[in-house]
Amino acid sequence: MHTITALVFDDFETLDLFGPVEMFGSLPEHYRIQFASMAGGVIHSKHGVAMQTTATAALAYETDIVLVPGGFGTRQLVYDLSFLQTLTILADQADWVLSVCTGSALLAKSGVLDGKQATSNKLAWQWVVSQSNQVDWVKQARWVVDGKFYTSSGVSAGMDMALGFIADRHGVDTAHQVAQHTEFRWQKIVILMTSTVLNP
């Protein structure tokens, strides 16, 4: 059983979070999900969805996988040293780190993506890449895998990435079963380091 810690903040993009959560939540035998924020309490998405979170300092389970959504809230958080430090600690301790949309800007600003390939939302591309020149940004990618880091493009791309992660851990057939269960049309092209790979 792997524990996913979704690190959320006010004005996160709703589907950035709940798209991957739907995919991982389809495999409860493999994944449990805890929702964290800096101070805990109620966090609101960009669309006004309210959700209860636990403070990062009081999580019930150790983090195996960090999931970082994007959204307008990231624009302020790139200047929040306390948040970036917490993100760095979680990322360093985790076996895998996944970001959706401008969540990769937070990872980049924290320094954990230095020397790594990554991608992000194409509509916010210039702002994202301006957060770090130490990242090898791959603009054409739907999602990118580099070591333990999975970064995806905007919004719905997070679901493609989540299925790609599931395929890497549990096989392509399992990922297809989740896609079928959720009636989602999986876009399977991934950039892996410097090569473009089409999953079977």
Secondary structure, DSSP 4 states (H G I P E B T S, - for coil): -EEEEEE--TTB-HHHHHHHHHHHHT-TTTEEEEEEESS-EEEEBTT--EEEEEEGGG-SS--SEEEE--STTHHHHTT-HHHHHHHHHHHHHSSEEEE-TTHHHHHHHHTTTTT-EE---GGGHHHHHTT-SSSEE-TT-SEEEETTEEEE-STTHHHHHHHHHHHHHH-HHHHHHHHHHTT-----EEEETTEEEE--
